[in-house]
């Protein structure tokens, strides 16, 4: 995954919103996830993608695919559409990464403009869940998995760049 493009969203965090609303706070949480995912998955080697700590764990590549699925759950809620699993087996891991980043950006942009999050629900086709479940479910889960990827790549000898500041959402140049 060498030669990452800064054209993908979340190379750095977007500017903060002027107002604190439910929508801007939810969007910022997704932005934070996007920034962490961008850098956890930037410049991965094949050894990084294949790494897993034991036989029962997912590889880094499988974890990226899982985060992509989670990004689809969040985007489906933001679009007010039922979630449908997107089969991406024909795509490269770089393409899946790009799609996940764009999903997160689109969801955050929609939520940033929202006055009321009650209208956004997770719909798996067998009942709906309120947006609260998106926060403690797919968003929190994806953040958790970004930490796993960061740990895995450190273990496989390719740690995240020290130029990344997760607190400010910026990159030292």
C-alpha contacts under 8 A as a table, 3 or more apart, distances in Angstrom:
res1	aa1	res2	aa2	distance
1	X	4	X	6.83
1	X	42	X	6.89
1	X	43	X	4.86
1	X	44	X	4.98
1	X	45	X	6.00
1	X	46	X	7.85
1	X	94	X	6.40
2	X	42	X	7.60
2	X	43	X	4.56
2	X	44	X	6.62
2	X	45	X	7.24
3	X	43	X	6.88
4	X	42	X	6.49
4	X	43	X	6.49
5	X	8	X	6.16
6	X	9	X	7.40
6	X	11	X	5.91
8	X	11	X	6.91
8	X	98	X	6.66
8	X	101	X	7.07
8	X	102	X	7.36
9	X	12	X	7.78
9	X	34	X	7.69
9	X	38	X	7.99
9	X	101	X	6.16
9	X	102	X	6.52
9	X	105	X	6.64
10	X	13	X	5.58
10	X	14	X	7.39
10	X	31	X	7.20
10	X	34	X	5.66
10	X	35	X	4.72
10	X	38	X	6.13
10	X	101	X	7.34
10	X	105	X	7.93
11	X	35	X	6.43
11	X	38	X	6.49
11	X	39	X	7.52
11	X	170	X	7.88
11	X	171	X	7.90
12	X	35	X	6.35
12	X	169	X	5.46
12	X	170	X	5.05
12	X	171	X	6.71
13	X	31	X	6.48
13	X	32	X	7.07
13	X	35	X	6.19
13	X	168	X	7.89
13	X	169	X	4.90
13	X	170	X	6.61
14	X	31	X	7.49
16	X	28	X	7.69
17	X	20	X	7.16
17	X	24	X	6.50
19	X	24	X	7.25
20	X	24	X	5.97
20	X	25	X	6.39
21	X	24	X	5.17
21	X	25	X	6.07
21	X	115	X	7.35
22	X	25	X	5.31
22	X	26	X	6.12
22	X	114	X	7.79
22	X	115	X	7.20
22	X	116	X	6.90
22	X	117	X	6.74
23	X	26	X	5.19
23	X	27	X	6.00
23	X	111	X	4.83
23	X	112	X	4.73
23	X	113	X	6.37
23	X	114	X	5.05
23	X	115	X	6.30
23	X	116	X	6.95
23	X	117	X	6.53
24	X	27	X	4.98
24	X	28	X	6.02
24	X	111	X	6.71
24	X	112	X	4.42
24	X	113	X	7.24
24	X	114	X	7.80
25	X	28	X	5.07
25	X	29	X	6.27
25	X	112	X	7.69
26	X	29	X	5.13
26	X	30	X	6.43
26	X	108	X	7.35
26	X	111	X	6.76
26	X	112	X	7.37
26	X	135	X	7.86
27	X	30	X	5.10
27	X	31	X	6.06
27	X	107	X	7.48
27	X	108	X	4.20
27	X	109	X	6.80
27	X	111	X	5.54
27	X	112	X	5.24
28	X	31	X	4.74
28	X	32	X	6.05
28	X	108	X	7.14
28	X	112	X	7.97
29	X	32	X	5.10
29	X	33	X	6.35
29	X	139	X	8.00
30	X	33	X	4.93
30	X	34	X	6.08
30	X	104	X	6.37
30	X	105	X	7.71
30	X	107	X	7.84
30	X	108	X	5.90
30	X	139	X	6.94
31	X	34	X	4.91
31	X	35	X	6.17
31	X	104	X	7.25
31	X	105	X	6.97
31	X	108	X	6.57
32	X	35	X	5.15
32	X	36	X	6.21
32	X	169	X	7.63
33	X	36	X	5.15
33	X	37	X	5.96
33	X	139	X	7.40
33	X	142	X	7.23
33	X	143	X	5.66
33	X	146	X	7.98
34	X	37	X	5.05
34	X	38	X	5.93
34	X	101	X	6.07
34	X	104	X	6.24
34	X	105	X	7.33
35	X	38	X	5.10
35	X	39	X	6.41
35	X	166	X	7.87
35	X	169	X	6.89
36	X	39	X	5.40
36	X	40	X	5.86
36	X	143	X	7.47
36	X	146	X	6.43
36	X	166	X	7.29
37	X	40	X	5.03
37	X	41	X	5.99
37	X	101	X	7.69
37	X	143	X	7.70
37	X	146	X	5.61
38	X	41	X	5.55
38	X	42	X	5.97
38	X	101	X	7.14
39	X	42	X	4.95
39	X	160	X	6.71
39	X	164	X	7.72
40	X	146	X	6.01
40	X	147	X	7.58
40	X	149	X	6.00
40	X	150	X	5.21
40	X	160	X	6.42
41	X	44	X	6.05
41	X	64	X	7.95
41	X	97	X	7.68
41	X	149	X	7.28
41	X	150	X	7.96
42	X	160	X	7.93
44	X	47	X	7.97
44	X	48	X	5.71
44	X	49	X	6.66
44	X	153	X	7.71
44	X	158	X	7.53
45	X	48	X	5.02
45	X	49	X	6.33
46	X	49	X	4.99
46	X	50	X	6.14
47	X	50	X	5.20
47	X	51	X	6.07
47	X	156	X	6.99
48	X	51	X	5.20
48	X	60	X	6.59
48	X	152	X	7.22
48	X	153	X	5.54
48	X	156	X	5.92
48	X	158	X	7.40
49	X	59	X	6.46
49	X	60	X	4.75
49	X	61	X	4.74
50	X	59	X	5.48
50	X	60	X	6.17
50	X	61	X	6.54
51	X	59	X	5.26
51	X	60	X	5.89
51	X	152	X	6.74
51	X	153	X	7.80
51	X	156	X	6.85
52	X	55	X	7.30
52	X	57	X	5.96
52	X	58	X	5.98
52	X	59	X	4.50
52	X	60	X	6.55
52	X	152	X	7.03
53	X	57	X	6.48
53	X	152	X	7.49
54	X	57	X	5.57
58	X	61	X	7.84
58	X	62	X	5.57
58	X	63	X	6.03
59	X	62	X	5.07
59	X	63	X	6.17
60	X	63	X	4.95
60	X	64	X	6.25
60	X	149	X	6.00
60	X	152	X	7.13
61	X	64	X	5.11
61	X	65	X	6.42
61	X	93	X	6.90
62	X	65	X	5.03
62	X	66	X	6.26
63	X	66	X	4.94
63	X	67	X	6.22
63	X	145	X	6.86
63	X	149	X	7.47
64	X	67	X	5.07
64	X	68	X	6.18
64	X	93	X	7.69
64	X	96	X	7.74
64	X	97	X	6.94
65	X	68	X	4.96
65	X	69	X	6.38
65	X	93	X	7.80
65	X	96	X	6.94
65	X	97	X	8.00
66	X	69	X	5.04
66	X	70	X	6.32
67	X	70	X	4.92
67	X	71	X	6.12
67	X	100	X	7.30
67	X	142	X	5.44
67	X	145	X	7.21
68	X	71	X	5.01
68	X	72	X	6.38
68	X	96	X	6.75
68	X	97	X	7.09
68	X	99	X	7.37
68	X	100	X	4.82
69	X	72	X	5.09
69	X	73	X	6.54
69	X	85	X	6.91
69	X	86	X	7.36
70	X	73	X	5.08
70	X	74	X	6.46
70	X	138	X	5.16
70	X	139	X	7.27
70	X	141	X	7.91
70	X	142	X	6.60
71	X	74	X	5.15
71	X	75	X	6.08
71	X	100	X	5.78
71	X	103	X	5.93
71	X	104	X	5.93
71	X	138	X	7.35
71	X	139	X	7.81
71	X	142	X	7.93
72	X	75	X	5.01
72	X	76	X	5.88
72	X	83	X	7.07
72	X	85	X	7.72
72	X	86	X	7.88
72	X	100	X	7.56
72	X	103	X	6.62
73	X	76	X	5.19
73	X	77	X	6.35
73	X	83	X	5.72
73	X	122	X	7.00
73	X	138	X	6.97
74	X	77	X	5.23
74	X	78	X	6.32
74	X	104	X	7.48
74	X	107	X	6.69
74	X	122	X	7.61
74	X	134	X	6.49
74	X	138	X	6.83
74	X	139	X	7.30
75	X	78	X	4.96
75	X	79	X	6.06
75	X	103	X	5.91
75	X	104	X	6.76
75	X	106	X	7.07
75	X	107	X	4.90
76	X	79	X	5.06
76	X	80	X	5.97
76	X	81	X	5.04
76	X	82	X	6.08
76	X	83	X	5.40
76	X	122	X	7.23
77	X	80	X	4.90
77	X	81	X	6.10
77	X	82	X	7.29
77	X	83	X	7.56
77	X	120	X	5.38
77	X	121	X	5.16
77	X	122	X	5.00
77	X	123	X	7.15
77	X	131	X	7.60
78	X	81	X	7.73
78	X	107	X	5.42
78	X	110	X	6.38
78	X	111	X	6.63
78	X	120	X	5.83
78	X	121	X	7.75
79	X	107	X	7.53
79	X	110	X	7.82
79	X	120	X	7.82
80	X	119	X	7.72
80	X	120	X	5.89
80	X	121	X	6.67
80	X	122	X	8.00
81	X	123	X	7.14
82	X	122	X	7.09
82	X	123	X	4.70
82	X	124	X	5.89
82	X	125	X	6.27
83	X	122	X	7.32
83	X	123	X	5.92
83	X	124	X	5.38
83	X	125	X	7.40
84	X	124	X	7.41
88	X	91	X	5.40
88	X	96	X	7.18
89	X	92	X	7.91
91	X	94	X	7.98
91	X	95	X	5.90
91	X	96	X	6.43
92	X	95	X	5.18
92	X	96	X	6.37
93	X	96	X	4.96
93	X	97	X	6.04
94	X	97	X	5.06
94	X	98	X	6.22
95	X	98	X	5.08
95	X	99	X	6.17
96	X	99	X	5.08
96	X	100	X	6.17
97	X	100	X	5.15
97	X	101	X	6.26
98	X	101	X	5.16
98	X	102	X	6.18
99	X	102	X	5.11
99	X	103	X	6.01
100	X	103	X	5.01
100	X	104	X	6.24
101	X	104	X	5.23
101	X	105	X	6.25
102	X	105	X	5.03
102	X	106	X	6.06
103	X	106	X	5.21
103	X	107	X	6.14
104	X	107	X	5.16
104	X	108	X	6.05
105	X	108	X	5.12
105	X	109	X	6.07
106	X	109	X	5.15
106	X	110	X	6.29
107	X	110	X	5.23
107	X	111	X	6.20
108	X	111	X	5.12
108	X	112	X	5.87
109	X	112	X	5.14
109	X	113	X	6.81
110	X	113	X	5.67
110	X	114	X	6.67
111	X	114	X	4.94
111	X	117	X	7.66
114	X	117	X	6.63
116	X	119	X	6.61
117	X	120	X	5.51
117	X	131	X	6.58
118	X	121	X	7.24
118	X	130	X	6.77
118	X	131	X	6.67
120	X	130	X	6.88
120	X	131	X	5.69
121	X	128	X	6.10
121	X	129	X	5.48
121	X	130	X	4.77
121	X	131	X	5.13
122	X	128	X	5.53
122	X	129	X	5.01
122	X	130	X	6.37
122	X	131	X	6.59
122	X	133	X	7.59
122	X	134	X	6.97
123	X	126	X	7.13
123	X	127	X	6.10
123	X	128	X	4.54
123	X	129	X	6.49
124	X	127	X	6.58
124	X	128	X	6.89
125	X	128	X	7.54
129	X	132	X	7.85
129	X	133	X	6.36
130	X	133	X	5.85
130	X	134	X	7.52
131	X	134	X	5.04
131	X	135	X	6.80
132	X	135	X	5.33
132	X	136	X	6.68
133	X	136	X	5.31
133	X	137	X	5.27
133	X	138	X	7.81
134	X	137	X	4.95
134	X	138	X	5.47
134	X	139	X	5.99
135	X	138	X	6.66
135	X	139	X	5.23
135	X	140	X	6.08
136	X	139	X	6.49
136	X	140	X	5.27
136	X	141	X	7.43
137	X	140	X	5.68
137	X	141	X	5.86
138	X	141	X	4.96
138	X	142	X	5.89
139	X	142	X	5.26
139	X	143	X	6.34
140	X	143	X	5.11
140	X	144	X	6.18
141	X	144	X	5.01
141	X	145	X	6.27
142	X	145	X	5.00
142	X	146	X	6.21
143	X	146	X	5.09
143	X	147	X	6.60
144	X	147	X	5.31
144	X	148	X	6.60
145	X	148	X	4.79
145	X	149	X	6.26
146	X	149	X	5.10
146	X	150	X	6.21
147	X	150	X	5.00
147	X	151	X	6.14
148	X	151	X	5.05
148	X	152	X	5.98
149	X	152	X	4.96
149	X	153	X	6.05
150	X	153	X	5.37
150	X	154	X	6.22
150	X	159	X	6.93
150	X	160	X	6.69
151	X	154	X	5.12
151	X	155	X	6.22
151	X	159	X	7.91
152	X	155	X	5.06
152	X	156	X	6.17
153	X	156	X	4.91
153	X	157	X	6.19
153	X	158	X	5.13
153	X	159	X	5.50
153	X	160	X	7.58
154	X	157	X	5.20
154	X	158	X	5.26
154	X	159	X	4.16
154	X	160	X	7.29
155	X	158	X	7.43
155	X	159	X	7.75
160	X	164	X	7.65
161	X	164	X	5.93
162	X	165	X	7.79
163	X	171	X	5.46
163	X	172	X	4.90
163	X	173	X	7.27
164	X	169	X	7.51
164	X	170	X	6.25
164	X	171	X	4.75
164	X	172	X	6.55
165	X	168	X	5.68
165	X	169	X	5.60
165	X	170	X	5.39
165	X	171	X	6.08
165	X	172	X	7.61
166	X	169	X	4.91
166	X	170	X	7.03
